[in-house]
Amino acid sequence: MSHHSENVNDQTDLLKYQTLFELSGNIIYFSNLDGTINSINQAGLELFGFQKEEEIIGKSIIDYYLNKQDRIYFEDHIKQNGSIHDFELILEINNEKKIVLESAVAIKDQSGKLVEIGSIIKNITEHINDKKVVLDMTVELSEAYEKMKELQSQLVNKEKMAGIGQLAAGVAHEINNPLGFIKSNHETLKKYIAEFFQYQKILESFINKLSKNQSPILQQAITKIIQYQTDHQISFINHDTEELLSEDQEGFERIITIIDNLKSFSRINSNREIEQKNFNQLIDTTLIVARNEYKYCAEIEKELGNLPQIEIVVGEINQVLLNIIVNAAQAINSQCEKERGVIKILTYAEKDHVICQIIDNGPGIEPDQLGQIFNPFFTTKEEGKGTGLGLNISYDIIVNKHKGELLVDSQLGKGTTFTIKIPIKYLGDENGD
């Protein structure tokens, strides 16, 4: 190849490099080791705010480093390694901070002495800001999602409690109607029987008087009457009728108590009214409502201590007790065992708290699931058997709204214990915060 061809090729390469230097979207500049700028491209002039190259020539790039220690590290790395790649730093230009990535290479003379540094700076400020916007949006979405789950949980809780309340009120109403006329008929029957008993006394007195008469026909009639009374145990029937009427009266009173409990359970306080109640009464009320869930699979054992009155939102605490008792019954029932299980309920007072423990001898909970048991939408039940909100709602009611504690302990194959601890004095506010 001729010397002329080599010159043409050199000129072509030089033109390519000059074009790349001028048209690059990244900042390209050459500087001395001390940072003095020797040349810079158009993108660099625009970044630093200059019109012409001579306005920035001779200035030090170090003046634009926000952290001067970054430049010391940058230069040491160049000296030791001959280059540096994507070194992240912040430049401060006209009181505006720019986040950049700088890559550089050492330019040496024939003797190997470092004479200049060639650098390319990529401005990533907008990219970082975009990522920050995305991050902020992600955080906002995450917070919105958590609020949505909380609101959904509260909505389900309200709907669930309203549904149970309506059901309990409906059952109470349905029982109350037939009970009304049965009780009325019973009172009438008592009066009729009382009249009949009085009639029997008069009849017996009359028979006693007639028995002194010697008439064969009369004596024969009296003998038949006495024989009938003996054969049909009229004396026993009279005595037993009185006991049956008394037992009926006791049964009516028990039904009335159940109806009152159902009405009490159905009372949903929209304004979260704080009431003074005995916790043991709430347990009895809830057991009546939950009876259909446990009556075929579990026996209830109660050890209810002597408790003081506590300040609570009655409907909410009823909901918690119902959730836990129903869960216990369903856990026992899931074992499909012939023998009935046991749900034991203990209450006692401890300083300024009332404690309630609900203990079942069901299958227990897997250890890795125990820590998630109060999480919203988490459930160990098969699909379609639960929403996973019952215990989450219960936790919110006890811990957040009543400032108490709701604890769970479980052993596989032995059962589960839920412990409810509620302050005697209501510590929350009326919004449950």
Sine and cosine of phi, psi and omega as CSV:
sin_phi,cos_phi,sin_psi,cos_psi,sin_omega,cos_omega
0.00,0.00,0.67,-0.74,-0.06,-1.00
-0.97,0.23,0.32,-0.95,0.02,-1.00
-0.89,0.45,-0.52,0.86,0.01,-1.00
-0.92,0.40,-0.67,0.74,0.01,-1.00
-0.89,0.45,-0.62,0.78,0.01,-1.00
-0.90,0.44,-0.63,0.78,0.01,-1.00
-0.90,0.43,-0.65,0.76,0.01,-1.00
-0.89,0.45,-0.70,0.72,0.02,-1.00
-0.89,0.46,-0.66,0.75,0.03,-1.00
-0.89,0.46,-0.67,0.74,0.01,-1.00
-0.91,0.41,-0.61,0.79,0.03,-1.00
-0.91,0.42,-0.72,0.70,0.03,-1.00
-0.88,0.47,-0.67,0.75,0.00,-1.00
-0.88,0.47,-0.65,0.76,0.02,-1.00
-0.90,0.43,-0.65,0.76,0.04,-1.00
-0.87,0.49,-0.72,0.69,-0.03,-1.00
-0.91,0.41,-0.62,0.78,0.02,-1.00
-0.91,0.42,-0.66,0.75,0.02,-1.00
-0.89,0.45,-0.71,0.70,0.03,-1.00
-0.88,0.47,-0.67,0.74,-0.02,-1.00
-0.87,0.50,-0.70,0.71,-0.10,-1.00
-0.98,0.18,-0.60,0.80,-0.14,-0.99
-1.00,-0.07,-0.11,0.99,-0.03,-1.00
-0.88,0.48,0.64,-0.77,0.07,-1.00
-0.97,0.25,-0.31,0.95,0.06,-1.00
-1.00,0.01,0.34,-0.94,0.03,-1.00
-0.99,0.16,0.82,-0.58,0.07,-1.00
-0.85,-0.52,0.79,-0.61,0.04,-1.00
-0.54,-0.84,0.36,-0.93,0.06,-1.00
-0.87,-0.50,0.68,-0.73,-0.04,-1.00
-0.61,-0.79,0.34,-0.94,0.15,-0.99
-0.95,0.31,0.17,-0.99,0.00,-1.00
-0.87,0.49,-0.50,0.87,0.01,-1.00
-0.99,0.14,0.05,1.00,0.08,-1.00
0.99,-0.12,-0.04,1.00,0.01,-1.00
-0.93,0.38,0.80,-0.60,-0.07,-1.00
-0.98,0.20,0.79,-0.62,0.03,-1.00
-0.98,-0.18,-0.57,0.82,0.05,-1.00
-0.36,-0.93,0.41,-0.91,-0.05,-1.00
-0.44,-0.90,0.49,-0.87,-0.02,-1.00
-1.00,0.01,-0.01,-1.00,-0.08,-1.00
-0.89,0.45,-0.64,0.77,0.03,-1.00
-0.87,0.49,-0.59,0.81,0.03,-1.00
-0.93,0.38,-0.67,0.74,0.04,-1.00
-0.86,0.51,-0.67,0.74,-0.01,-1.00
-0.91,0.41,-0.64,0.76,0.00,-1.00
-0.90,0.44,-0.70,0.71,-0.08,-1.00
-1.00,0.05,-0.11,0.99,0.10,-1.00
1.00,0.10,0.57,0.82,0.03,-1.00
-0.90,-0.44,0.46,-0.89,0.03,-1.00
-1.00,0.01,-0.65,0.76,-0.09,-1.00
-0.84,-0.54,0.45,-0.89,-0.05,-1.00
-0.90,0.44,-0.61,0.80,-0.05,-1.00
-0.91,0.42,-0.31,0.95,0.01,-1.00
-0.95,0.31,-0.41,0.91,-0.04,-1.00
-0.95,-0.32,-0.31,0.95,0.02,-1.00
-0.86,0.52,0.72,-0.69,0.00,-1.00
1.00,-0.07,-0.27,0.96,0.06,-1.00
-0.98,0.17,0.40,-0.92,-0.02,-1.00
-0.99,-0.12,0.76,-0.65,0.06,-1.00
-0.88,0.47,-0.43,0.90,-0.03,-1.00
-0.89,0.45,-0.47,0.88,0.01,-1.00
-0.88,0.48,-0.37,0.93,-0.04,-1.00
-0.99,-0.12,-0.10,0.99,0.03,-1.00
-0.96,0.28,0.81,-0.59,0.05,-1.00
-0.92,0.40,-0.65,0.76,0.03,-1.00
-0.91,-0.41,0.94,-0.33,-0.06,-1.00
-0.91,0.42,-0.40,0.92,0.03,-1.00
-0.90,0.43,-0.46,0.89,0.05,-1.00
-0.87,0.49,-0.63,0.78,-0.03,-1.00
-0.93,0.36,-0.59,0.81,0.02,-1.00
-0.89,0.46,-0.72,0.70,0.04,-1.00
-0.88,0.47,-0.68,0.73,-0.02,-1.00
-0.84,0.54,-0.76,0.65,-0.04,-1.00
-0.92,0.38,-0.66,0.75,0.02,-1.00
-0.88,0.48,-0.66,0.75,-0.01,-1.00
-0.91,0.42,-0.64,0.77,0.03,-1.00
-0.89,0.45,-0.70,0.71,-0.03,-1.00
-0.89,0.46,-0.68,0.74,-0.08,-1.00
-0.98,0.20,-0.60,0.80,-0.15,-0.99
-0.92,-0.39,-0.24,0.97,0.01,-1.00
1.00,0.09,-0.18,0.98,0.03,-1.00
-0.28,-0.96,0.19,-0.98,0.08,-1.00
-0.53,-0.85,0.56,-0.83,-0.10,-0.99
-0.78,-0.63,0.79,-0.61,0.07,-1.00
0.76,0.65,0.80,0.60,0.06,-1.00
-0.99,0.16,0.89,-0.45,-0.09,-1.00
-1.00,0.08,0.77,-0.64,0.02,-1.00
-0.47,-0.88,0.12,-0.99,0.00,-1.00
-0.88,-0.48,0.81,-0.59,0.11,-0.99
-0.98,-0.19,0.62,-0.78,0.07,-1.00
-0.92,-0.38,0.93,-0.38,-0.09,-1.00
-0.83,-0.55,0.89,-0.45,-0.03,-1.00
0.79,0.61,0.75,0.66,0.03,-1.00
0.89,0.45,0.30,0.95,0.04,-1.00
-0.87,-0.49,0.77,-0.64,-0.06,-1.00
-1.00,0.03,0.71,-0.70,0.03,-1.00
-0.85,-0.53,0.80,-0.60,0.06,-1.00
-1.00,-0.03,0.84,-0.55,-0.09,-1.00
-0.73,-0.68,0.33,-0.94,0.18,-0.98
-0.91,-0.41,0.83,-0.56,-0.03,-1.00
-0.91,-0.41,0.79,-0.61,0.12,-0.99
-0.90,-0.43,0.65,-0.76,-0.08,-1.00
-0.53,-0.84,0.37,-0.93,0.04,-1.00
-0.70,-0.71,0.59,-0.81,0.02,-1.00
-0.98,0.18,0.73,-0.69,0.07,-1.00
-0.96,-0.29,0.86,-0.51,-0.09,-1.00
-0.90,-0.43,0.41,-0.91,0.07,-1.00
-1.00,0.10,-0.10,-1.00,-0.08,-1.00
-0.90,0.44,-0.41,0.91,0.00,-1.00
-1.00,0.07,-0.09,1.00,0.00,-1.00
1.00,-0.04,0.15,0.99,0.00,-1.00
-0.99,0.12,0.71,-0.70,0.01,-1.00
-0.96,0.30,0.88,-0.47,-0.07,-1.00
-0.92,-0.40,-0.38,0.92,-0.06,-1.00
-0.36,-0.93,0.38,-0.93,0.06,-1.00
-0.86,-0.51,0.79,-0.62,0.08,-1.00
-0.97,-0.23,0.81,-0.58,-0.12,-0.99
-0.80,-0.60,0.52,-0.85,0.15,-0.99
-0.83,-0.56,0.81,-0.59,0.00,-1.00
-0.92,-0.39,0.78,-0.62,0.06,-1.00
-0.94,-0.33,0.87,-0.50,0.00,-1.00
-0.99,0.16,0.91,-0.41,-0.04,-1.00
-0.92,-0.38,0.29,0.96,-0.05,-1.00
-0.84,0.54,-0.76,0.65,-0.02,-1.00
-0.90,0.44,-0.62,0.78,0.02,-1.00
-0.89,0.46,-0.70,0.71,0.03,-1.00
-0.89,0.45,-0.68,0.73,0.01,-1.00
-0.89,0.46,-0.64,0.77,0.04,-1.00
-0.89,0.46,-0.67,0.74,0.02,-1.00
-0.90,0.44,-0.62,0.79,0.02,-1.00
-0.90,0.43,-0.65,0.76,0.04,-1.00
-0.88,0.48,-0.70,0.71,0.02,-1.00
-0.89,0.46,-0.68,0.74,0.02,-1.00
-0.88,0.47,-0.72,0.70,0.02,-1.00
-0.87,0.49,-0.67,0.74,0.02,-1.00
-0.90,0.44,-0.64,0.77,0.01,-1.00
-0.89,0.45,-0.68,0.73,0.02,-1.00
-0.89,0.45,-0.70,0.72,0.01,-1.00
-0.89,0.46,-0.67,0.74,0.02,-1.00
-0.89,0.45,-0.66,0.75,0.01,-1.00
-0.89,0.46,-0.70,0.72,0.01,-1.00
-0.90,0.43,-0.66,0.75,0.02,-1.00
-0.89,0.45,-0.62,0.79,0.01,-1.00
-0.91,0.43,-0.67,0.74,0.01,-1.00
-0.90,0.44,-0.66,0.76,0.03,-1.00
-0.91,0.41,-0.62,0.78,0.02,-1.00
-0.89,0.47,-0.69,0.72,0.00,-1.00
-0.89,0.45,-0.64,0.76,-0.01,-1.00
-0.91,0.42,-0.69,0.72,0.01,-1.00
-0.91,0.42,-0.63,0.77,0.02,-1.00
-0.90,0.44,-0.66,0.75,0.03,-1.00
-0.88,0.48,-0.70,0.71,0.00,-1.00
-0.91,0.42,-0.64,0.77,0.00,-1.00
-0.90,0.44,-0.72,0.70,0.02,-1.00
-0.88,0.47,-0.64,0.77,0.01,-1.00
-0.87,0.50,-0.74,0.68,-0.02,-1.00
-0.90,0.44,-0.70,0.72,0.00,-1.00
-0.90,0.43,-0.64,0.77,-0.02,-1.00
-0.91,0.42,-0.73,0.68,-0.01,-1.00
-0.91,0.41,-0.63,0.77,0.03,-1.00
-0.90,0.44,-0.65,0.76,0.01,-1.00
-0.89,0.45,-0.71,0.70,0.03,-1.00
-0.91,0.42,-0.65,0.76,0.02,-1.00
-0.88,0.47,-0.71,0.71,0.02,-1.00
-0.89,0.45,-0.66,0.76,0.02,-1.00
-0.88,0.47,-0.74,0.67,-0.01,-1.00
-0.89,0.46,-0.67,0.74,0.01,-1.00
-0.91,0.42,-0.64,0.77,0.02,-1.00
-0.90,0.43,-0.70,0.72,0.03,-1.00
-0.88,0.47,-0.69,0.72,0.01,-1.00
-0.87,0.50,-0.67,0.74,-0.01,-1.00
-0.91,0.41,-0.69,0.73,-0.02,-1.00
-0.90,0.44,-0.62,0.78,0.02,-1.00
-0.95,0.31,-0.62,0.79,-0.11,-0.99
-0.90,0.44,-0.60,0.80,-0.04,-1.00
-0.89,0.47,-0.86,0.52,0.02,-1.00
-0.91,0.42,-0.53,0.85,0.01,-1.00
-0.87,0.49,-0.58,0.81,-0.02,-1.00
-0.86,0.51,-0.78,0.63,-0.05,-1.00
-0.98,0.21,-0.46,0.89,0.08,-1.00
-0.90,0.43,-0.70,0.71,-0.01,-1.00
-0.91,0.41,-0.62,0.79,0.04,-1.00
-0.90,0.44,-0.71,0.71,0.04,-1.00
-0.89,0.46,-0.61,0.79,0.01,-1.00
-0.88,0.48,-0.69,0.72,0.00,-1.00
-0.89,0.45,-0.64,0.77,0.03,-1.00
-0.91,0.42,-0.68,0.73,0.01,-1.00
-0.88,0.47,-0.63,0.78,0.04,-1.00
-0.86,0.51,-0.65,0.76,0.01,-1.00
-0.92,0.40,-0.69,0.72,0.01,-1.00
-0.87,0.49,-0.70,0.72,-0.02,-1.00
-0.91,0.41,-0.62,0.79,0.05,-1.00
-0.88,0.48,-0.66,0.75,0.04,-1.00
-0.91,0.41,-0.64,0.77,0.00,-1.00
-0.91,0.41,-0.65,0.76,0.06,-1.00
-0.88,0.48,-0.64,0.77,0.01,-1.00
-0.91,0.42,-0.64,0.76,0.05,-1.00
-0.88,0.47,-0.66,0.75,0.01,-1.00
-0.88,0.47,-0.65,0.76,-0.01,-1.00
-0.89,0.46,-0.69,0.73,0.02,-1.00
-0.90,0.44,-0.67,0.75,0.00,-1.00
-0.90,0.44,-0.68,0.73,0.00,-1.00
-0.90,0.44,-0.63,0.77,0.02,-1.00
-0.90,0.43,-0.66,0.75,0.02,-1.00
-0.91,0.42,-0.65,0.76,0.02,-1.00
-0.90,0.44,-0.65,0.76,0.01,-1.00
-0.87,0.49,-0.64,0.77,0.00,-1.00
-0.94,0.34,-0.66,0.75,-0.03,-1.00
-0.94,0.33,-0.41,0.91,-0.02,-1.00
-0.89,0.45,-0.29,0.96,0.01,-1.00
-0.99,0.14,-0.26,0.97,0.02,-1.00
-0.97,0.24,0.69,-0.72,-0.09,-1.00
-1.00,0.03,0.10,1.00,-0.03,-1.00
-0.91,0.42,0.83,-0.56,-0.02,-1.00
-0.86,0.51,-0.64,0.77,-0.03,-1.00
-0.91,0.41,-0.70,0.72,-0.01,-1.00
-0.91,0.41,-0.65,0.76,0.00,-1.00
-0.91,0.42,-0.59,0.81,0.02,-1.00
-0.91,0.42,-0.66,0.75,0.01,-1.00
-0.91,0.41,-0.68,0.74,0.00,-1.00
-0.90,0.43,-0.64,0.77,0.03,-1.00
-0.87,0.49,-0.66,0.75,0.01,-1.00
-0.89,0.45,-0.65,0.76,-0.01,-1.00
-0.90,0.43,-0.73,0.69,-0.01,-1.00
-0.90,0.44,-0.63,0.78,0.02,-1.00
-0.90,0.43,-0.64,0.77,0.02,-1.00
-0.90,0.43,-0.68,0.73,0.02,-1.00
-0.87,0.49,-0.63,0.78,0.00,-1.00
-0.95,0.32,-0.74,0.67,-0.04,-1.00
-0.89,0.46,-0.59,0.80,-0.08,-1.00
-0.98,-0.22,0.22,0.98,0.12,-0.99
0.77,0.64,0.75,0.66,-0.05,-1.00
-0.87,0.50,-0.61,0.79,0.00,-1.00
-0.89,0.45,-0.69,0.73,0.02,-1.00
-0.91,0.41,-0.67,0.74,-0.01,-1.00
-0.87,0.50,-0.67,0.75,0.02,-1.00
-0.88,0.48,-0.72,0.70,0.00,-1.00
-0.91,0.41,-0.69,0.72,-0.06,-1.00
-0.93,0.36,-0.56,0.83,0.02,-1.00
-0.87,0.49,-0.65,0.76,0.03,-1.00
-0.89,0.46,-0.66,0.75,0.02,-1.00
-0.92,0.38,-0.65,0.76,0.01,-1.00
-0.88,0.47,-0.68,0.74,0.03,-1.00
-0.89,0.46,-0.63,0.78,0.02,-1.00
-0.92,0.40,-0.68,0.73,0.03,-1.00
-0.91,0.42,-0.64,0.77,0.06,-1.00
-0.85,0.53,-0.68,0.73,0.00,-1.00
-0.87,0.49,-0.67,0.74,0.04,-1.00
-0.89,0.45,-0.65,0.76,0.03,-1.00
-0.88,0.47,-0.67,0.74,0.03,-1.00
-0.87,0.49,-0.66,0.75,-0.01,-1.00
-0.90,0.43,-0.62,0.78,0.02,-1.00
-0.92,0.40,-0.66,0.75,0.03,-1.00
-0.89,0.45,-0.66,0.75,0.02,-1.00
-0.88,0.47,-0.64,0.77,0.05,-1.00
-0.89,0.46,-0.68,0.73,0.03,-1.00
-0.87,0.48,-0.70,0.72,0.01,-1.00
-0.88,0.48,-0.68,0.73,0.03,-1.00
-0.88,0.47,-0.64,0.77,0.03,-1.00
-0.91,0.42,-0.67,0.75,0.03,-1.00
-0.89,0.45,-0.66,0.75,0.04,-1.00
-0.89,0.45,-0.63,0.78,0.03,-1.00
-0.90,0.43,-0.68,0.74,0.00,-1.00
-0.91,0.41,-0.54,0.84,-0.07,-1.00
-0.98,0.22,-0.16,0.99,-0.05,-1.00
-0.97,0.25,0.97,-0.24,0.01,-1.00
-0.99,-0.13,0.90,-0.43,-0.06,-1.00
-1.00,0.05,0.98,-0.18,-0.03,-1.00
-0.91,0.42,-0.46,0.89,0.02,-1.00
-0.99,-0.12,0.26,0.97,0.02,-1.00
0.78,0.62,0.83,0.56,-0.01,-1.00
-0.92,0.40,0.76,-0.65,0.02,-1.00
-1.00,0.05,0.80,-0.61,-0.01,-1.00
-0.80,-0.60,0.41,-0.91,0.11,-0.99
-1.00,-0.06,0.84,-0.54,-0.05,-1.00
-0.62,-0.78,0.34,-0.94,0.16,-0.99
-1.00,-0.07,0.81,-0.58,-0.09,-1.00
-0.86,0.51,-0.55,0.83,-0.01,-1.00
-0.88,0.47,-0.57,0.82,0.03,-1.00
-0.91,0.42,-0.60,0.80,0.02,-1.00
-0.90,0.44,-0.61,0.79,0.03,-1.00
-0.90,0.45,-0.73,0.69,0.01,-1.00
-0.87,0.49,-0.67,0.74,0.02,-1.00
-0.88,0.47,-0.73,0.68,-0.05,-1.00
-0.92,0.40,-0.61,0.79,0.01,-1.00
-0.89,0.46,-0.55,0.84,0.05,-1.00
-0.91,0.42,-0.71,0.70,-0.02,-1.00
-0.92,0.38,-0.61,0.79,-0.08,-1.00
-1.00,0.05,-0.01,1.00,-0.15,-0.99
-0.81,0.58,-0.64,0.77,-0.05,-1.00
-0.90,0.43,-0.39,0.92,0.00,-1.00
-0.98,0.19,-0.57,0.82,-0.12,-0.99
-0.95,-0.32,-0.24,0.97,-0.20,-0.98
-0.90,0.44,-0.45,0.89,-0.03,-1.00
-1.00,-0.04,-0.24,0.97,-0.12,-0.99
-0.84,-0.55,-0.28,0.96,-0.11,-0.99
-0.54,-0.84,0.54,-0.84,0.15,-0.99
-1.00,-0.06,0.57,-0.83,0.06,-1.00
-0.98,-0.19,0.82,-0.58,0.10,-0.99
-0.91,-0.42,0.82,-0.58,-0.04,-1.00
-0.90,-0.43,0.73,-0.68,0.18,-0.98
-0.78,-0.62,0.99,0.10,-0.13,-0.99
-0.99,-0.14,0.86,-0.51,-0.04,-1.00
-0.99,0.16,0.05,-1.00,0.05,-1.00
-0.99,0.15,0.95,-0.31,-0.14,-0.99
-0.93,-0.38,0.54,-0.84,0.13,-0.99
-0.98,0.18,0.26,-0.97,0.12,-0.99
-0.91,0.41,0.64,-0.77,0.05,-1.00
-0.83,-0.56,0.42,-0.91,0.00,-1.00
-1.00,-0.07,0.88,-0.47,-0.08,-1.00
-0.52,-0.85,0.20,-0.98,0.23,-0.97
-1.00,-0.05,0.96,-0.27,-0.21,-0.98
-0.84,0.55,-0.76,0.65,-0.05,-1.00
-0.86,0.52,-0.61,0.79,-0.02,-1.00
-0.94,0.34,-0.68,0.73,0.00,-1.00
-0.93,0.37,-0.61,0.79,0.12,-0.99
-0.83,0.55,-0.66,0.75,0.00,-1.00
-0.89,0.46,-0.68,0.73,0.01,-1.00
-0.88,0.47,-0.77,0.64,-0.01,-1.00
-0.86,0.51,-0.67,0.74,0.00,-1.00
-0.89,0.46,-0.71,0.70,0.01,-1.00
-0.84,0.55,-0.74,0.67,-0.10,-1.00
-0.95,0.32,-0.67,0.74,0.00,-1.00
-0.91,0.42,-0.68,0.73,0.03,-1.00
-0.90,0.44,-0.67,0.74,0.05,-1.00
-0.86,0.52,-0.68,0.73,0.00,-1.00
-0.89,0.46,-0.70,0.72,0.00,-1.00
-0.90,0.44,-0.68,0.74,-0.01,-1.00
-0.92,0.39,-0.58,0.82,0.03,-1.00
-0.91,0.42,-0.71,0.70,0.03,-1.00
-0.89,0.46,-0.69,0.72,-0.04,-1.00
-0.90,0.43,-0.47,0.88,-0.03,-1.00
-0.93,0.36,-0.29,0.96,-0.02,-1.00
-0.97,0.23,-0.27,0.96,0.03,-1.00
0.80,0.59,0.63,0.78,0.01,-1.00
-1.00,-0.09,0.47,-0.88,-0.04,-1.00
-0.94,0.34,-0.63,0.77,-0.02,-1.00
-0.96,0.27,0.64,-0.77,0.03,-1.00
-0.94,0.33,0.59,-0.81,0.04,-1.00
-0.99,0.11,-0.08,-1.00,-0.01,-1.00
-0.75,-0.66,0.74,-0.67,0.18,-0.98
-0.91,-0.42,0.92,-0.39,-0.05,-1.00
-0.97,-0.22,0.74,-0.68,-0.02,-1.00
-0.85,-0.53,0.86,-0.50,0.00,-1.00
-0.88,-0.47,0.62,-0.78,0.13,-0.99
-0.72,-0.70,0.55,-0.84,0.09,-1.00
-0.30,-0.96,0.34,-0.94,0.02,-1.00
-0.99,-0.16,0.58,-0.81,0.00,-1.00
-0.60,-0.80,0.96,-0.27,-0.05,-1.00
0.80,0.60,-0.91,-0.41,-0.05,-1.00
-0.97,-0.23,0.42,0.91,0.01,-1.00
-0.74,-0.67,0.41,-0.91,0.20,-0.98
-0.94,-0.33,0.73,-0.68,-0.05,-1.00
-0.92,-0.38,0.69,-0.72,0.10,-0.99
-0.75,-0.66,0.80,-0.61,0.06,-1.00
-0.90,-0.44,0.77,-0.64,0.06,-1.00
-0.91,-0.42,0.93,-0.38,-0.17,-0.99
-0.88,-0.47,0.81,-0.59,0.08,-1.00
-0.87,-0.49,0.38,-0.92,0.05,-1.00
-0.96,-0.27,0.64,0.77,0.04,-1.00
-0.97,0.24,-0.27,-0.96,-0.10,-0.99
-0.96,0.28,-0.23,0.97,-0.03,-1.00
1.00,0.09,0.05,-1.00,-0.07,-1.00
-0.87,-0.50,0.65,-0.76,0.04,-1.00
-0.85,0.52,0.67,-0.74,-0.04,-1.00
-0.83,0.55,-0.61,0.79,-0.03,-1.00
-0.96,0.27,-0.22,0.97,0.03,-1.00
-0.99,-0.10,-0.30,0.95,-0.11,-0.99
-0.87,0.49,-0.62,0.79,-0.02,-1.00
-0.95,0.30,-0.23,0.97,-0.04,-1.00
-0.97,-0.25,0.01,1.00,-0.22,-0.98
-0.87,0.49,-0.48,0.88,-0.02,-1.00
-0.99,-0.14,0.04,1.00,0.01,-1.00
-0.95,0.32,0.59,-0.81,0.03,-1.00
-0.90,0.44,0.66,-0.75,0.08,-1.00
0.95,0.32,0.09,1.00,0.07,-1.00
-1.00,0.02,0.77,-0.64,0.02,-1.00
-0.56,-0.83,0.56,-0.83,0.07,-1.00
-1.00,-0.10,-0.05,1.00,-0.03,-1.00
-0.99,0.15,0.38,-0.93,0.04,-1.00
-0.93,0.37,0.33,-0.94,-0.08,-1.00
-0.83,0.55,0.71,-0.71,0.01,-1.00
1.00,0.00,-0.13,0.99,-0.05,-1.00
-0.99,-0.13,-0.18,0.98,0.00,-1.00
-0.14,-0.99,0.40,-0.92,-0.02,-1.00
-1.00,0.00,-0.29,0.96,-0.08,-1.00
0.98,0.18,0.29,0.96,-0.03,-1.00
-0.94,-0.34,-0.29,0.96,-0.09,-1.00
-0.83,0.56,-0.78,0.63,-0.03,-1.00
-0.97,0.25,-0.50,0.86,0.08,-1.00
-0.90,0.44,-0.69,0.72,0.05,-1.00
-0.90,0.43,-0.67,0.74,0.01,-1.00
-0.88,0.48,-0.68,0.73,0.02,-1.00
-0.88,0.48,-0.68,0.73,0.00,-1.00
-0.89,0.46,-0.67,0.74,-0.01,-1.00
-0.90,0.43,-0.74,0.67,-0.08,-1.00
-0.97,0.26,-0.76,0.65,-0.14,-0.99
-0.99,0.15,-0.77,0.64,-0.10,-0.99
-0.99,0.13,-0.66,0.75,-0.11,-0.99
-1.00,0.00,-0.55,0.83,-0.01,-1.00
-0.95,-0.32,0.04,1.00,0.07,-1.00
0.83,0.56,0.61,0.79,0.03,-1.00
-0.94,-0.34,-0.44,-0.90,0.01,-1.00
-0.73,-0.69,0.61,-0.80,0.11,-0.99
-0.77,-0.64,0.93,-0.37,-0.11,-0.99
-0.89,-0.47,0.45,-0.89,0.04,-1.00
-0.71,-0.70,0.66,-0.76,0.08,-1.00
-0.69,-0.73,0.70,-0.72,-0.08,-1.00
-0.51,-0.86,0.55,-0.84,0.09,-1.00
-0.75,-0.66,0.77,-0.64,-0.01,-1.00
-0.86,0.52,0.74,-0.67,0.03,-1.00
0.99,0.15,-0.11,0.99,-0.04,-1.00
-0.88,-0.48,-0.54,0.84,0.04,-1.00
0.74,-0.67,-0.10,-0.99,-0.11,-0.99
-0.72,-0.70,0.60,-0.80,0.06,-1.00
-0.84,-0.55,0.83,-0.56,0.14,-0.99
-0.97,-0.26,0.75,-0.66,0.01,-1.00
-0.90,-0.44,0.85,-0.52,0.04,-1.00
-0.96,-0.28,0.80,-0.60,0.01,-1.00
-0.81,-0.58,0.91,-0.41,-0.09,-1.00
-0.84,-0.54,0.73,-0.68,0.08,-1.00
-0.89,0.46,0.63,-0.78,0.03,-1.00
-0.91,0.43,-0.63,0.77,0.05,-1.00
-1.00,-0.08,0.78,-0.62,-0.03,-1.00
-0.91,0.42,0.83,-0.56,-0.08,-1.00
-0.96,-0.28,-0.21,0.98,0.01,-1.00
-0.99,0.13,0.02,-1.00,0.14,-0.99
-0.96,-0.27,0.01,-1.00,-0.12,-0.99
-0.96,0.29,-0.16,0.99,0.09,-1.00
-1.00,-0.10,-0.05,1.00,0.02,-1.00
0.98,0.21,0.30,0.95,-0.03,-1.00
-1.00,0.05,0.00,0.00,0.00,0.00
